[in-house]
């Protein structure tokens, strides 16, 4: 979804971006589910591994690895936007400091660890904290939707405001990480129960449909009952809860058919997500040198060309990830060596 979404959005000609077209509207709607799914599944997987590590007695190693990974993702996020050729030519600006998916997920992993410590590593307390924080972040979105930060560092500002061009900010997107962490605790506590899978799938479907079709009505109801305009403001632009509903339906589908989706190729793709992200970002947006498909082709493709190109692009990026690079292993290994040397020095 990420690969085809970025490819088509970057290269489809403007005259075909017509919301009156049922095909384009369906594509755009499903494209909007990609990022919420990305963040929610990141929170789920990371938290589940953290809880399992506690169960196995290797909690400290998992926390160290989580902090290292979080810092690593933040670093890679900045690295991908460094315009080396512009800097060599003497042109400097602050656009490379904008925040994208990787920085958001990296900081979110570190925040999850902090919340885990604040709840004294108790599963039930962590479950309540993650659910409450995710809900609070979504409910208060109108308060920071157009946040302006004039008197703080641009580095910090870019994490909480889009005024300088950040694509993703830690709020509200950390909310999806929190809901993913909440789901991870549910899995951890009850996955061994006999009827866990059918009950959870049914719950995903039920809650998902409620969030998609009725969450705005529920927010409006509470606005009237509590006499709080904030709930009405959330209801009037309710993309966060509805997208969470979409994510739950995704989860229900893939969890229901998981036994049919465990081919080695699919599992390998899941293990290469960071490499795939880095490769596709370089190819489409021209990291470092500023020359990518966005500048070579631009918004010139018709729908047939865009669809065919997206399929070829998906295949190409996965092949490069599988057979020609070792991005994750190489970078993690070297980052770990650097951290080890710093610790010895200290």
GUKOLTI-309069 format. One line per field, with one value per atom (N, C-alpha, C, O): residue in one letter; z negated, y, x. Coordinates in steps of 0.2 Angstrom, whole numbers, plus 5000, padded with zeros to 4 digits. Layout:
code = c(a ...) $
pz = c(Z ...) $
py = c(Y ...) $
px = c(X ...) $
END
This chain:
code = c(x x x x x x x x x x x x x x x x x x x x x x x x x x x x x x x x x x x x x x x x x x x x x x x x x x x x x x x x x x x x x x x x x x x x x x x x x x x x x x x x x x x x x x x x x x x x x x x x x x x x x x x x x x x x x x x x x x x x x x x x x x x x x x x x x x x x x x x x x x x x x x x x x x x x x x x x x x x x x x x x x x x x x x x x x x x x x x x x x x x x x x x x x x x x x x x x x x x x x x x x x x x x x x x x x x x x x x x x x x x x x x x x x x x x x x x x x x x x x x x x x x x x x x x x x x x x x x x x x x x x x x x x x x x x x x x x x x x x x x x x x x x x x x x x x x x x x x x x x x x x x x x x x x x x x x x x x x x x x x x x x x x x x x x x x x x x x x x x x x x x x x x x x x x x x x x x x x x x x x x x x x x x x x x x x x x x x x x x x x x x x x x x x x x x x x x x x x x x x x x x x x x x x x x x x x x x x x x x x x x x x x x x x x x x x x x x x x x x x x x x x x x x x x x x x x x x x x x x x x x x x x x x x x x x x x x x x x x x x x x x x x x x x x x x x x x x x x x x x x x x x x x x x x x x x x x x x x x x x x x x x x x x x x x x x x x x x x x x x x x x x x x x x x x x x x x x x x x x x x x x x x x x x x x x x x x x x x x x x x x x x x x x x x x x x x x x x x x x x x x x x x x x x x x x x x x x x x x x x x x x x x x x x x x x x x x x x x x x x x x x x x x x x x x x x x x x x x x x x x x x x x x x x x x x x x x x x x x x x x x x x x x x x x x x x x x x x x x x x x x x x x x x x x x x x x x x x x x x x x x x x x x x x x x x x x x x x x x x x x x x x x x x x x x x x x x x x x x x x x x x x x x x x x x x x x x x x x x x x x x x x x x x x x x x x x x x x x x x x x x x x x x x x x x x x x x x x x x x x x x x x x x x x x x x x x x x x x x x x x x x x x x x x x x x x x x x x x x x x x x x x x x x x x x x x x x x x x x x x x x x x x x x x x x x x x x x x x x x x x x x x x x x x x x x x x x x x x x x x x x x x x x x x x x x x x x x x x x x x x x x x x x x x x x x x x x x x x x x x x x x x x x x x x x x x x x x x x x x x x x x x x x x x x x x x x x x x x x x x x x x x x x x x x x x x x x x x x x x x x x x x x x x x x x x x x x x x x x x x x x x x x x x x x x x x x x x x x x x x x x x x x x x x x x x x x x x x x x x x x x x x x x x x x x x x x x x x x x x x x x x x x x x x x x x x x x x x x x x x x x x x x x x x x x x x x x x x x x x x x x x x x x x x x x x x x x x x x x x x x x x x x x x x x x x x x x x x x x x x x x x x x x x x x x x x x x x x x x x x x x x x x x x x x x x x x x x x x x x x x x x x x x x x x x x x x x x x x x x x x x x x x x x x x x x x x x x x x x x x x x x x x x x x x x x x x x x x x x x x x x x x x x x x x x x x x x x x x x x x x x x x x x x x x x x x x x x x x x x x x x x x x x x x x x x x x x x x x x x x x x x x x x x x x x x x x x x x x x x x x x x x x x x x x x x x x x x x x x x x x x x x x x x) $
pz = c(5000 5000 5000 5003 4996 4996 5003 5005 5006 5012 5018 5021 5019 5024 5023 5027 5016 5015 5016 5019 5014 5015 5023 5025 5026 5033 5037 5041 5036 5040 5038 5042 5032 5029 5032 5034 5033 5035 5043 5045 5047 5054 5058 5064 5055 5059 5061 5057 5067 5070 5066 5064 5066 5062 5065 5061 5071 5074 5072 5073 5070 5068 5060 5058 5057 5049 5048 5046 5050 5050 5045 5045 5040 5034 5037 5033 5043 5045 5048 5050 5049 5052 5046 5041 5047 5042 5040 5035 5046 5045 5041 5037 5043 5040 5032 5028 5031 5024 5020 5014 5023 5019 5017 5012 5023 5022 5016 5012 5017 5012 5005 5000 5004 4997 4994 4989 4998 4996 4994 4990 4998 4997 4991 4987 4988 4982 4976 4970 4977 4972 4970 4965 4975 4975 4969 4965 4968 4962 4955 4951 4954 4948 4947 4941 4952 4951 4949 4945 4953 4952 4944 4941 4942 4935 4930 4925 4931 4926 4926 4920 4931 4931 4928 4925 4929 4926 4918 4915 4916 4908 4906 4900 4910 4908 4907 4902 4913 4913 4908 4904 4907 4903 4895 4892 4894 4887 4885 4880 4890 4889 4888 4883 4891 4890 4884 4880 4882 4875 4870 4865 4870 4865 4865 4859 4871 4871 4868 4865 4869 4866 4859 4855 4856 4849 4846 4841 4850 4848 4848 4844 4853 4854 4849 4849 4846 4842 4846 4843 4852 4856 4857 4863 4852 4853 4855 4859 4851 4852 4859 4862 4861 4868 4873 4878 4872 4877 4876 4881 4870 4869 4873 4876 4872 4875 4882 4886 4885 4892 4895 4900 4891 4893 4893 4898 4888 4888 4894 4897 4895 4901 4907 4912 4908 4914 4915 4921 4910 4910 4912 4917 4909 4911 4918 4922 4920 4927 4932 4937 4931 4935 4936 4942 4931 4931 4935 4939 4934 4938 4946 4950 4947 4954 4957 4963 4953 4956 4958 4963 4954 4956 4962 4966 4961 4967 4974 4978 4974 4981 4984 4990 4980 4982 4983 4985 4982 4982 4990 4993 4992 4999 5000 5000 5001 5002 5007 5006 5013 5019 5017 5019 5014 5013 5008 5008 5003 4998 5001 4999 5006 5009 5013 5014 5016 5020 5016 5018 5009 5005 5003 5000 5005 5003 4997 4997 4992 4986 4984 4984 4982 4979 4973 4972 4970 4964 4966 4962 4973 4975 4973 4972 4972 4971 4964 4961 4960 4953 4952 4946 4957 4957 4954 4956 4951 4948 4953 4956 4954 4958 4954 4948 4957 4953 4949 4943 4951 4947 4941 4936 4941 4935 4930 4924 4933 4928 4925 4919 4929 4926 4921 4916 4923 4918 4912 4907 4912 4905 4902 4895 4905 4902 4898 4893 4901 4898 4891 4886 4891 4885 4880 4874 4882 4878 4875 4869 4879 4876 4870 4865 4871 4866 4860 4854 4860 4855 4851 4845 4855 4852 4848 4843 4851 4848 4841 4837 4841 4834 4830 4824 4832 4828 4825 4820 4828 4826 4822 4820 4820 4816 4819 4815 4826 4829 4828 4829 4825 4824 4830 4833 4832 4839 4839 4843 4833 4833 4833 4836 4829 4829 4836 4838 4839 4846 4851 4855 4850 4854 4854 4859 4848 4846 4849 4852 4847 4849 4857 4859 4860 4868 4871 4875 4868 4871 4869 4874 4863 4861 4865 4867 4866 4869 4877 4879 4880 4887 4888 4893 4884 4884 4883 4886 4878 4876 4882 4884 4885 4891 4897 4900 4898 4903 4902 4906 4896 4894 4894 4896 4892 4892 4898 4898 4904 4910 4912 4915 4911 4913 4910 4912 4904 4900 4903 4902 4906 4909 4917 4920 4920 4927 4931 4936 4929 4933 4928 4928 4924 4919 4922 4927 4920 4922 4916 4911 4918 4913 4915 4919 4913 4915 4911 4913 4904 4900 4897 4892 4901 4899 4905 4911 4903 4908 4914 4913 4920 4926 4926 4928 4923 4922 4918 4920 4912 4908 4911 4911 4914 4917 4922 4923 4926 4932 4930 4933 4923 4921 4918 4918 4917 4915 4919 4918 4925 4929 4936 4938 4941 4948 4951 4957 4947 4950 4955 4959 4953 4957 4962 4966 4963 4969 4966 4971 4960 4958 4960 4960 4963 4965 4960 4960 4955 4949 4943 4943 4938 4932 4926 4927 4920 4915 4913 4911 4913 4911 4918 4920 4920 4917 4918 4915 4922 4924 4919 4919 4913 4908 4905 4901 4906 4904 4907 4903 4913 4916 4913 4912 4911 4908 4901 4900 4898 4891 4892 4888 4897 4898 4900 4898 4904 4905 4899 4899 4895 4888 4884 4881 4884 4881 4883 4880 4890 4893 4891 4891 4891 4889 4882 4881 4878 4871 4871 4867 4875 4876 4878 4876 4883 4886 4881 4880 4877 4872 4867 4864 4865 4859 4861 4856 4867 4868 4874 4876 4877 4884 4883 4887 4877 4876 4874 4873 4873 4871 4877 4883 4876 4881 4887 4892 4885 4890 4891 4894 4890 4891 4898 4899 4903 4909 4912 4915 4912 4914 4911 4914 4904 4900 4903 4903 4903 4905 4912 4914 4917 4924 4924 4927 4920 4920 4917 4919 4912 4908 4913 4914 4917 4922 4927 4929 4929 4934 4931 4934 4925 4922 4921 4922 4917 4915 4921 4922 4926 4932 4936 4938 4937 4940 4936 4938 4929 4925 4926 4926 4926 4926 4933 4934 4938 4945 4946 4949 4944 4946 4940 4941 4934 4928 4923 4919 4924 4919 4919 4914 4925 4925 4921 4918 4922 4918 4911 4907 4909 4902 4899 4893 4903 4900 4900 4895 4905 4904 4898 4895 4897 4891 4884 4880 4884 4878 4877 4872 4883 4883 4880 4876 4882 4879 4872 4868 4870 4863 4858 4853 4860 4856 4858 4854 4863 4865 4866 4864 4870 4872 4879 4883 4882 4889 4892 4898 4888 4890 4893 4899 4890 4893 4900 4905 4901 4907 4912 4918 4910 4915 4918 4923 4913 4915 4920 4925 4918 4923 4930 4934 4930 4937 4941 4947 4939 4943 4940 4938 4940 4937 4941 4943 4943 4947 4943 4945 4937 4933 4930 4931 4928 4925 4931 4931 4936 4942 4945 4947 4946 4948 4944 4946 4937 4933 4934 4933 4936 4937 4943 4944 4948 4954 4953 4955 4948 4946 4943 4944 4939 4935 4940 4939 4945 4951 4954 4956 4956 4959 4954 4957 4948 4943 4943 4943 4943 4943 4949 4948 4955 4961 4961 4962 4959 4959 4954 4955 4948 4942 4944 4942 4947 4949 4954 4954 4959 4964 4963 4968 4957 4956 4958 4960 4957 4959 4967 4969 4971 4978 4980 4986 4976 4978 4975 4973 4974 4971 4976 4974 4982 4987 4985 4983 4987 4986 4989 4986 4995 4998 4994 4993 4992 4988 4981 4979 4978 4972 4973 4968 4978 4980 4981 4979 4984 4985 4978 4977 4974 4967 4963 4959 4965 4962 4965 4962 4971 4974 4975 4979 4970 4971 4971 4975 4967 4967 4973 4976 4975 4982 4987 4991 4987 4993 4992 4997 4986 4985 4988 4992 4986 4988 4995 4999 4998 5006 5010 5014 5008 5011 5011 5015 5005 5004 5008 5011 5009 5013 5020 5024 5022 5029 5031 5037 5027 5029 5028 5032 5022 5020 5021 5020 5023 5024 5019 5019 5013 5007 5009 5014 5006 5006 5012 5012 5018 5025 5027 5032 5025 5027 5034 5037 5036 5043 5042 5040 5042 5042 5047 5051 5046 5051 5051 5056 5045 5045 5049 5052 5050 5055 5062 5067 5063 5069 5073 5079 5070 5073 5072 5076 5065 5063 5064 5065 5063 5063 5070 5073 5074 5081 5083 5089 5079 5081 5081 5077 5086 5085 5081 5079 5079 5074 5076 5072 5082 5084 5083 5081 5085 5084 5077 5075 5073 5066 5062 5058 5064 5061 5063 5059 5069 5072 5069 5066 5069 5066 5058 5056 5055 5047 5046 5041 5050 5049 5051 5047 5056 5058 5052 5050 5050 5044 5038 5035 5036 5030 5031 5026 5037 5038 5038 5035 5041 5041 5034 5033 5030 5024 5019 5016 5020 5016 5018 5014 5024 5027 5024 5022 5025 5022 5015 5013 5011 5004 5002 4998 5006 5005 5007 5003 5012 5015 5016 5017 5015 5017 5011 5012 5006 5000 4994 4993 4989 4982 4978 4973 4979 4976 4968 4964 4966 4959 4955 4950 4957 4954 4954 4949 4960 4960 4955 4952 4956 4952 4945 4941 4943 4936 4933 4927 4936 4934 4933 4927 4937 4936 4931 4927 4930 4925 4918 4914 4918 4911 4910 4904 4915 4913 4911 4906 4914 4912 4904 4900 4903 4896 4891 4885 4893 4888 4887 4881 4892 4891 4887 4883 4888 4884 4876 4872 4875 4868 4865 4859 4869 4866 4865 4860 4869 4868 4862 4858 4861 4855 4849 4843) $
py = c(4994 5000 5006 5011 5006 5012 5013 5019 5008 5008 5011 5015 5007 5009 5016 5020 5018 5024 5030 5035 5029 5035 5035 5041 5030 5030 5033 5038 5031 5034 5041 5046 5043 5050 5054 5060 5052 5056 5057 5062 5052 5052 5053 5054 5052 5052 5059 5064 5060 5067 5070 5067 5077 5081 5080 5079 5079 5079 5072 5072 5067 5061 5061 5056 5066 5066 5069 5075 5065 5067 5064 5058 5067 5064 5062 5058 5064 5061 5054 5051 5052 5046 5041 5041 5036 5031 5027 5025 5026 5022 5026 5023 5032 5037 5038 5038 5038 5039 5033 5034 5027 5021 5021 5019 5022 5022 5027 5025 5033 5038 5036 5037 5033 5031 5026 5026 5021 5015 5018 5015 5022 5025 5028 5028 5032 5035 5030 5033 5024 5019 5017 5014 5018 5015 5018 5014 5024 5027 5025 5023 5025 5023 5016 5014 5011 5004 5004 5000 5007 5007 5009 5005 5014 5016 5011 5009 5009 5005 4998 4995 4995 4989 4989 4985 4995 4996 4996 4993 5000 5000 4993 4991 4989 4982 4978 4974 4977 4973 4974 4970 4981 4983 4981 4978 4983 4982 4974 4972 4970 4963 4960 4956 4962 4959 4962 4958 4968 4970 4966 4964 4965 4961 4954 4951 4951 4944 4944 4939 4949 4949 4949 4946 4953 4953 4946 4944 4942 4936 4931 4926 4932 4928 4930 4926 4936 4938 4942 4942 4944 4948 4955 4957 4957 4964 4969 4974 4969 4975 4975 4980 4969 4969 4971 4975 4970 4972 4980 4983 4982 4990 4993 4998 4991 4994 4993 4998 4988 4987 4992 4995 4993 4997 5005 5008 5007 5013 5015 5020 5010 5010 5010 5014 5006 5006 5013 5016 5016 5022 5027 5031 5028 5033 5032 5037 5026 5024 5026 5029 5025 5027 5035 5037 5038 5045 5048 5052 5045 5046 5045 5049 5039 5038 5042 5044 5044 5049 5056 5058 5058 5064 5063 5067 5058 5056 5056 5059 5053 5053 5059 5060 5065 5071 5076 5082 5074 5078 5079 5074 5085 5087 5088 5094 5083 5083 5088 5092 5087 5092 5099 5103 5100 5107 5110 5116 5106 5108 5109 5114 5105 5106 5112 5115 5114 5120 5126 5132 5126 5131 5134 5139 5130 5131 5127 5121 5131 5128 5130 5136 5126 5128 5122 5118 5124 5119 5114 5111 5113 5108 5101 5097 5099 5093 5091 5085 5096 5095 5093 5092 5093 5091 5084 5080 5082 5076 5071 5074 5065 5060 5054 5054 5049 5043 5040 5038 5040 5036 5040 5037 5046 5050 5049 5048 5049 5048 5042 5041 5036 5030 5029 5026 5031 5031 5034 5031 5040 5044 5040 5040 5037 5034 5028 5026 5024 5018 5020 5016 5026 5028 5030 5029 5033 5035 5029 5030 5024 5018 5015 5013 5015 5013 5017 5014 5024 5028 5027 5027 5026 5024 5018 5017 5013 5006 5007 5004 5011 5013 5016 5015 5021 5025 5021 5023 5016 5011 5006 5001 5007 5002 4995 4990 4994 4988 4983 4977 4986 4982 4982 4987 4976 4975 4978 4982 4978 4981 4988 4992 4991 4998 5001 5006 4997 4999 4999 5003 4994 4993 4999 5002 5001 5007 5013 5017 5014 5020 5021 5027 5016 5016 5018 5022 5015 5016 5023 5026 5025 5032 5037 5042 5036 5041 5042 5047 5036 5036 5040 5044 5038 5041 5049 5053 5051 5058 5062 5067 5059 5062 5063 5068 5058 5059 5064 5068 5064 5068 5076 5080 5077 5084 5086 5092 5083 5085 5092 5095 5094 5101 5106 5112 5105 5110 5111 5116 5106 5107 5106 5105 5106 5105 5110 5108 5116 5121 5125 5131 5121 5123 5127 5125 5133 5138 5138 5140 5137 5137 5142 5140 5148 5153 5154 5156 5152 5154 5148 5148 5142 5136 5134 5136 5130 5127 5124 5120 5125 5122 5114 5111 5112 5104 5102 5097 5105 5103 5104 5100 5110 5113 5108 5107 5105 5101 5094 5091 5092 5086 5087 5083 5094 5095 5100 5100 5102 5107 5106 5104 5107 5106 5113 5113 5118 5125 5125 5130 5121 5121 5116 5115 5112 5107 5100 5095 5098 5091 5088 5090 5082 5077 5074 5074 5071 5068 5071 5073 5072 5075 5070 5065 5070 5065 5065 5060 5071 5071 5073 5078 5069 5064 5057 5052 5056 5049 5045 5039 5048 5043 5040 5035 5043 5040 5033 5028 5032 5025 5020 5015 5023 5019 5016 5010 5021 5019 5014 5009 5014 5009 5003 4997 5003 4997 4994 4988 4998 4995 4992 4987 4995 4992 4986 4981 4985 4979 4973 4967 4975 4971 4968 4962 4972 4969 4964 4960 4966 4961 4954 4949 4954 4948 4945 4939 4948 4946 4942 4937 4945 4943 4937 4932 4937 4932 4928 4923 4928 4924 4917 4913 4914 4907 4905 4899 4909 4907 4904 4905 4899 4894 4898 4897 4903 4907 4914 4918 4915 4921 4924 4929 4920 4922 4924 4929 4919 4921 4927 4932 4928 4934 4940 4945 4940 4946 4948 4954 4943 4945 4948 4953 4945 4948 4955 4960 4956 4963 4968 4973 4966 4970 4973 4979 4968 4970 4974 4979 4972 4976 4983 4988 4984 4990 4994 5001 4991 4994 4998 5004 4994 4997 5003 5008 5002 5007 5014 5019 5013 5019 5022 5028 5018 5021 5025 5030 5021 5024 5028 5032 5027 5030 5034 5037 5034 5038 5045 5048 5048 5055 5057 5062 5052 5053 5052 5056 5048 5047 5053 5055 5056 5062 5067 5071 5068 5073 5072 5077 5066 5065 5067 5070 5065 5067 5075 5078 5078 5085 5088 5093 5086 5089 5087 5091 5081 5079 5082 5085 5083 5086 5094 5097 5096 5103 5105 5110 5101 5102 5103 5098 5109 5110 5106 5104 5104 5100 5094 5092 5090 5084 5085 5081 5091 5093 5094 5093 5098 5099 5093 5093 5088 5082 5078 5075 5078 5075 5078 5074 5085 5088 5087 5087 5084 5082 5076 5076 5071 5065 5060 5055 5061 5056 5051 5046 5053 5049 5042 5037 5043 5037 5033 5027 5036 5032 5028 5023 5031 5028 5022 5017 5023 5017 5012 5006 5013 5008 5004 4998 5008 5005 5000 4994 5002 4998 4991 4986 4992 4986 4981 4975 4984 4979 4976 4970 4979 4976 4971 4965 4972 4967 4961 4955 4962 4957 4952 4946 4955 4951 4947 4941 4951 4947 4942 4937 4943 4939 4932 4927 4934 4928 4923 4917 4926 4922 4921 4920 4922 4922 4915 4915 4910 4903 4903 4898 4907 4907 4912 4913 4916 4922 4921 4926 4915 4914 4911 4907 4913 4910 4914 4919 4910 4913 4920 4924 4921 4928 4933 4939 4932 4937 4939 4944 4933 4934 4938 4942 4937 4940 4948 4952 4949 4956 4960 4965 4956 4959 4960 4965 4956 4957 4963 4965 4965 4970 4977 4980 4978 4984 4991 4995 4991 4997 4998 5003 4992 4992 4995 4999 4992 4994 5001 5004 5004 5011 5015 5020 5013 5017 5017 5023 5011 5011 5015 5018 5014 5017 5025 5028 5027 5034 5037 5043 5034 5036 5036 5041 5031 5030 5036 5039 5037 5041 5049 5053 5050 5057 5059 5065 5055 5057 5059 5065 5055 5057 5058 5055 5063 5065 5069 5074 5066 5070 5074 5078 5073 5077 5075 5078 5069 5067 5060 5055 5060 5054 5054 5058 5049 5048 5055 5056 5058 5064 5070 5074 5070 5075 5072 5076 5066 5063 5062 5064 5060 5058 5064 5066 5065 5070 5068 5062 5072 5070 5070 5075 5065 5064 5058 5057 5053 5047 5046 5050 5043 5041 5035 5032 5034 5029 5022 5018 5020 5013 5013 5008 5018 5019 5019 5016 5022 5023 5016 5014 5012 5006 5001 4997 5001 4996 4998 4994 5004 5007 5005 5003 5006 5004 4997 4995 4992 4985 4984 4980 4987 4986 4988 4986 4994 4998 4993 4992 4991 4986 4980 4978 4977 4971 4973 4969 4979 4981 4982 4980 4986 4988 4982 4981 4977 4971 4967 4964 4966 4963 4966 4962 4972 4976 4974 4973 4975 4974 4966 4965 4962 4955 4953 4949 4955 4952 4956 4954 4963 4967 4972 4975 4972 4976 4973 4968 4975 4973 4979 4979 4983 4990 4989 4992 4985 4984 4982 4985 4976 4973 4977 4978 4980 4984 4990 4992 4994 5000 4999 5002 4994 4992 4990 4992 4986 4983 4989 4989 4994 4999 5004 5007 5005 5009 5006 5010 5000 4996 4997 4998 4996 4997 5004 5005 5009 5016 5017 5020 5015 5015 5012 5014 5006 5002 5006 5006 5009 5013 5019 5020 5022 5028 5026 5029 5020 5018 5016 5018 5013 5011 5018 5018 5023 5029 5033 5035 5033 5036 5032 5034) $
px = c(5004 5000 5004 5003 5010 5014 5018 5018 5020 5024 5019 5021 5014 5009 5006 5005 5005 5002 5006 5004 5013 5018 5019 5020 5020 5021 5016 5017 5009 5004 5003 5002 5003 5002 5007 5006 5013 5019 5019 5021 5016 5017 5010 5011 5005 4998 4997 4998 4995 4994 4988 4984 4988 4983 4976 4971 4976 4969 4965 4959 4969 4966 4964 4961 4966 4964 4957 4957 4952 4946 4941 4940 4939 4935 4928 4925 4926 4920 4921 4916 4927 4928 4928 4932 4924 4923 4930 4931 4934 4940 4945 4948 4946 4950 4948 4953 4942 4940 4941 4943 4940 4941 4949 4951 4953 4960 4962 4966 4960 4962 4960 4963 4954 4951 4956 4958 4957 4962 4969 4972 4971 4978 4978 4983 4972 4972 4973 4974 4972 4972 4979 4981 4984 4991 4994 4997 4995 4999 4996 5000 4989 4987 4988 4990 4988 4990 4997 4999 5001 5009 5010 5014 5007 5009 5006 5009 5000 4996 5000 5001 5002 5006 5013 5015 5016 5022 5022 5026 5016 5015 5014 5016 5010 5008 5014 5015 5018 5023 5029 5031 5030 5036 5034 5037 5027 5025 5024 5026 5022 5021 5028 5029 5033 5040 5043 5046 5041 5043 5040 5044 5034 5030 5033 5034 5034 5037 5044 5046 5048 5054 5054 5058 5049 5049 5047 5050 5043 5041 5047 5047 5051 5057 5063 5068 5063 5068 5073 5079 5072 5077 5074 5076 5071 5068 5073 5072 5078 5083 5086 5087 5088 5090 5085 5087 5079 5074 5073 5072 5073 5073 5079 5078 5085 5091 5090 5092 5088 5087 5082 5082 5076 5071 5073 5071 5077 5080 5085 5084 5089 5094 5090 5092 5085 5081 5077 5077 5074 5071 5076 5074 5082 5086 5089 5090 5089 5092 5087 5088 5080 5075 5075 5074 5076 5076 5082 5081 5087 5093 5092 5094 5090 5088 5083 5084 5078 5073 5076 5074 5081 5084 5089 5089 5093 5098 5095 5098 5089 5085 5084 5083 5083 5081 5087 5086 5093 5099 5101 5102 5100 5102 5109 5112 5113 5120 5123 5127 5120 5122 5120 5124 5115 5113 5118 5121 5120 5125 5132 5135 5134 5140 5140 5146 5134 5134 5133 5133 5133 5133 5126 5125 5121 5114 5111 5112 5109 5107 5100 5098 5096 5089 5088 5091 5082 5080 5075 5072 5074 5069 5070 5066 5077 5079 5077 5078 5075 5073 5066 5064 5062 5055 5054 5059 5049 5048 5043 5038 5045 5042 5040 5041 5038 5036 5041 5040 5048 5053 5054 5055 5055 5056 5050 5051 5044 5038 5038 5037 5040 5040 5045 5045 5051 5057 5056 5057 5053 5052 5046 5046 5041 5036 5038 5036 5043 5045 5049 5048 5052 5055 5050 5051 5045 5039 5036 5034 5035 5032 5036 5033 5042 5047 5046 5046 5045 5045 5038 5038 5033 5026 5026 5023 5030 5031 5034 5032 5039 5042 5038 5037 5034 5030 5024 5022 5022 5017 5020 5016 5026 5030 5030 5030 5030 5030 5024 5025 5019 5013 5008 5007 5007 5003 4996 4995 4993 4986 4986 4982 4991 4992 4994 4992 4999 5001 4995 4994 4991 4985 4981 4978 4979 4975 4978 4975 4984 4988 4988 4987 4990 4990 4983 4983 4978 4971 4969 4966 4970 4968 4972 4969 4979 4983 4981 4980 4980 4978 4971 4970 4966 4960 4960 4957 4964 4965 4968 4966 4973 4977 4972 4972 4968 4963 4957 4955 4955 4950 4952 4948 4958 4960 4964 4967 4963 4966 4964 4968 4958 4956 4960 4961 4963 4967 4974 4977 4976 4983 4983 4988 4977 4977 4981 4984 4980 4984 4989 4989 4992 4997 5002 5005 5003 5009 5014 5012 5020 5026 5031 5036 5031 5035 5041 5047 5041 5046 5050 5053 5050 5054 5058 5057 5063 5068 5064 5059 5066 5063 5063 5059 5068 5069 5063 5060 5062 5056 5050 5045 5049 5043 5041 5035 5045 5043 5040 5037 5041 5038 5031 5027 5029 5022 5018 5012 5021 5018 5020 5025 5015 5016 5018 5018 5019 5020 5026 5027 5031 5037 5038 5043 5032 5032 5033 5033 5032 5032 5026 5021 5028 5022 5018 5012 5022 5019 5022 5028 5018 5020 5018 5014 5021 5021 5014 5011 5010 5003 4999 5001 4995 4991 4994 4991 4999 5001 5003 5003 5006 5008 5001 5002 4996 4989 4988 4986 4990 4989 4994 4993 5000 5005 5002 5003 4999 4996 4991 4991 4987 4981 4985 4982 4990 4994 4996 4996 4999 5002 4996 4997 4990 4985 4983 4981 4982 4981 4986 4984 4992 4998 4997 4998 4994 4993 4987 4987 4982 4977 4979 4978 4983 4986 4990 4990 4995 4999 4995 4997 4990 4986 4982 4981 4979 4973 4974 4970 4980 4981 4980 4979 4982 4982 4975 4974 4970 4963 4960 4962 4956 4953 4949 4950 4945 4941 4943 4940 4950 4953 4952 4950 4954 4954 4947 4947 4942 4936 4933 4929 4934 4931 4935 4931 4941 4945 4943 4942 4942 4941 4934 4933 4929 4922 4922 4919 4927 4927 4930 4928 4935 4938 4933 4933 4929 4924 4919 4917 4916 4911 4913 4910 4919 4922 4924 4923 4927 4929 4923 4923 4917 4911 4908 4906 4908 4906 4910 4907 4917 4921 4920 4920 4919 4919 4912 4912 4906 4900 4897 4892 4899 4895 4899 4897 4906 4910 4909 4909 4907 4905 4899 4898 4894 4888 4889 4886 4893 4895 4898 4897 4903 4906 4901 4902 4897 4892 4887 4885 4885 4881 4885 4881 4891 4895 4896 4896 4896 4897 4891 4891 4885 4878 4878 4875 4879 4878 4883 4881 4889 4894 4895 4899 4891 4892 4899 4901 4903 4910 4910 4909 4912 4913 4919 4918 4923 4929 4927 4929 4922 4919 4916 4916 4912 4909 4914 4913 4919 4925 4928 4930 4929 4932 4927 4929 4921 4916 4915 4914 4916 4916 4921 4921 4927 4933 4936 4941 4932 4933 4937 4934 4943 4947 4951 4953 4952 4957 4953 4956 4947 4943 4941 4941 4939 4936 4942 4941 4948 4954 4956 4958 4955 4956 4951 4953 4945 4940 4943 4942 4945 4948 4953 4954 4958 4963 4961 4964 4956 4953 4950 4951 4947 4944 4950 4950 4956 4961 4964 4965 4965 4967 4963 4965 4956 4951 4952 4952 4953 4954 4961 4960 4966 4972 4973 4976 4970 4971 4966 4968 4961 4956 4959 4958 4963 4966 4974 4977 4976 4983 4987 4992 4983 4986 4987 4991 4984 4985 4989 4991 4992 4996 5003 5007 5006 5012 5017 5022 5017 5021 5028 5028 5034 5040 5041 5045 5038 5039 5036 5039 5030 5026 5030 5031 5032 5036 5042 5044 5046 5052 5051 5055 5045 5043 5042 5045 5039 5038 5045 5045 5050 5056 5060 5066 5058 5062 5059 5061 5055 5051 5055 5054 5060 5064 5068 5069 5071 5075 5070 5072 5064 5060 5058 5058 5057 5055 5061 5060 5067 5073 5074 5075 5074 5075 5069 5071 5063 5058 5058 5057 5060 5061 5066 5065 5072 5077 5075 5077 5072 5070 5065 5065 5060 5054 5056 5055 5059 5060 5068 5069 5072 5079 5083 5086 5083 5087 5094 5097 5097 5104 5106 5109 5104 5106 5100 5101 5094 5088 5086 5082 5088 5085 5082 5085 5075 5071 5066 5065 5061 5056 5051 5048 5051 5047 5049 5045 5056 5059 5060 5060 5061 5062 5056 5056 5051 5044 5039 5036 5039 5034 5027 5026 5022 5015 5013 5009 5015 5013 5010 5008 5009 5006 4999 4995 4996 4989 4987 4992 4981 4980 4983 4985 4982 4985 4992 4995 4996 5003 5005 5010 5001 5002 5001 5005 4996 4995 5000 5003 5002 5007 5014 5018 5015 5022 5022 5027 5016 5016 5018 5021 5015 5016 5024 5027 5026 5033 5038 5043 5036 5040 5040 5045 5034 5033 5038 5042 5038 5042 5049 5053 5051 5058 5061 5066 5057 5060 5060 5065 5056 5056 5062 5066 5063 5069 5076 5080 5076 5082 5083 5089 5078 5078 5080 5084 5078 5079 5086 5089 5089 5095 5101 5106 5100 5105 5108 5113 5104 5106 5105 5101 5109 5108 5107 5111 5103 5102 5102 5105 5097 5095 5102 5104 5104 5110 5116 5119 5118 5123 5123 5128 5117 5117 5116 5119 5112 5111 5118 5120 5122 5128 5133 5136 5133 5138 5136 5140 5129 5126 5128 5130 5127 5128 5136 5137 5140 5147 5149 5153 5146 5147 5145 5148 5139 5136 5141 5142 5143 5147 5154 5156 5157 5163 5162 5166 5156 5154 5154 5156 5150 5149 5156 5157 5161 5167 5171 5175 5170 5174 5171 5175 5165 5162 5164 5162) $
END
